[in-house]
């Protein structure tokens, strides 16, 4: 099951989602990012990147995806 991390970047609002490719699909990860961005009244506008980060996200969800949040964005 994916787990969200608190959005916090100097570049602006972002949504970070920890997940496992063995347990989660892209739609689940994107849905969590959508919910996190909507809490700030925004939508997901871009995928910023993905990384393997077991020390930050944990062994069960060792990967993280970062999404840009924005208003009236381009969608992704």
N, C-alpha and C positions, 0 to 999 in steps of 0.2 A: 504494500500500500504506500503510495507517495506521501511525503510529509512536506508541508510548507515551511520555509524559513522566513523570518521577518524581512520585508523589503527595506533596503538601506544602502544607497550608493551616492557618491558625490555628484554623479552625472544626472541624477533625478530618480523618479520612482521606478522601481523594478520589482519583479516577482521572482523569487528563487524557489525552486521546487526540488527537493531531494527524492530520488526514486531508484528503482532497480529495473533494468531492462528485462530481467527474468520474471518480475512480478507485476509490472505495470506497462500499459501501452501508451502511445503518444496522446491519445484522446483524454485519458485520465490526467496526465501531467498538464496538458493544456487547460483542462477544466479547473484545476486548482489555481493555475496562474490567472485565469479569467476571474475567479472568485476573489483572489487577492487584489487584483487591480480594481475591481468594482467597489471594493471597500473604500477606495479613494475617489470614487466617481469616475474612473477611467476604464479604458479597454486595453487589451494586449495589442501593441502595435508592431512588435518585432521579436524574433528570437535572437537574443544576444550571443548565446553560445551554450555549449554543454561541456562538462568536464567530469572526470572520475575523481572524487574527493572523499574517500572513506573516513579520513580523520575529521572532516567537518560534518559529514552527513551520517556517518555510522556504517557499520558493516552490512546491515540489511538493506539500506538504501544508499549505496556508495556513489551514486552519480547525481549531479545537479544540473538543472537547466535554468538559465536566466532569461527572463522575458522583459522587454521594455513596456512600461505602462504609459499611456498618453491619452489625450482627448482628440477626437475627430481624426484619429490616425489613419494610417494606410491599411491597417489590418495585416495579417500575415498568414 
